[in-house]
Amino acid sequence: MTKNAKYEAIVVGTSAGGLNALFVLLETLPANFPLPIIIVQHRSKDKNDLLEEVLQNKCKVKIKQADEKEKIEKGVVYIAPPDYHVLIENDLTLSLSADEYVQFSRPSIDVLFESAAGVYKDKLIGIILTGANSDGASGIRLIKANDGLTIAQKPEEAFSPVMPSAAIKTNAVTHIWPLSKIRDFLLTLNN
Amino acid sequence: MSSDSKKIRELLESIRLVYGYDFTDYAEASISRRIQHFISTRKIETIDELAKIVLKDEKAFEELVQEISVTVTELFRDPSFYKSLRENVVKRLATYPFIKVWIAGCATGEEIYSVAILLKEEELLNRSVIYATDINQKSLKIAKEGLYNIENMKSYTHNYQHAGGKRSFSEYYIAKYNTVLFDKSLRQNIVFSPHNLAVDKSFNEFQLVICRNVLIYFNQQLQNRAINLFYDSLCPFGFLGLGSKESLLFSDKQKQFEDVDKKEKIYMKSK
């Protein structure tokens, strides 16, 4: 067993420039990828945007919008719906919340990361990609405090460096990697 | 399960026994987050310490309840929902001589005024009564006052227009300094009352029940309980409107409702 086999879930947070970054990360993943991935991409309240469809068009792995009390499955990528926070329950289902904005955002990356850290502890990988505010930094800190693995996109190559930089500033980021390296790392989980 | 999670369960169980407020079937992730938030803002160190305080001090308990049961919403949140109500439900409501609407979990009242405005524009408000209930007394008080921050009016106006609003939104309120007060005429047929979906029973028969973004805070059993309660509270062919990510999926009454608008989560009691 490799050391990677211990991980049980991946959470990803991104904002401005996130769509292109997500393509890079998700495009090469096989349909039977062994972990679930839960993503907060900041998005407008408009319920008619086609984020999930646009991603699915280029990806082999299954991509869907997170549903209320849905069981988390391996090999599925869940995207937070517009205007709701996503949280993880102890029984490994997804919960939605319409609580107030956190870091000016709903969905908020911090809300997802903090609840995921409490459930998955050291079996969680948290990834912060390009973005223009500091949502996710507090979540990254909590993932690290629970001995999870934390990764930030290298700010120099990010479309918007603010979000990965804010995460890195917490001193809780294990790896600062370019996107291509994060992608390659995800592929190593698939053995 | 983490030790915090166990302690939160114990706290909720004690609250149920001591005060009769039952949060034990609330979805844990959100309620934990709110309790943690309460702890951090009150400079309390641990959940054990919180438990000691609230079980001894009723006032502290009240404050905790206000914090963990508060919900936020906006006027005409999800304009497409209100548009669908207008297009698919209003005509059928108009066939009743007298219309009773229950807004369950009305929070600080934004939904109430949205529905009242819609009914007024469809000329149904003067023969309607809106029962507005929430577990949170502080929220109910705000709802009753009908005073809102003027800062939000721009986005509410935008929502109103996209919801198929027929007039100028500013006709419905008076602005003064930083607040707006909704028109008295909208409020004349509203009954405000505390009601707890986790423990209380049905109290009337309604043609329309609206309960949006409340069920997401419940676990599956409590969601089922609430939907049974709505079922029992609806007249035959009465309507139920839920939040855009909620559904009848976890309800054993699922087959006794028909879709009116699947996307907007509007259902009709059919059996």
Interface residues (C-beta under 8 A of the other chain):
Chain A: K47 D67 E68 K69 P81 D83 Y84 L87 I88 E89 N90 S95 L96 S97 A98 D99 E100 V111 E114 S115 G118 K121
Chain B: M1 S2 D4 S5 A27 E28 A29 S30 S32 R33 R34 T71 V72 T73 D78 S80 N213 L215 I216 Y217 N219 Q220 Q223 G243 S244 K245 E246 S247 L249 F250
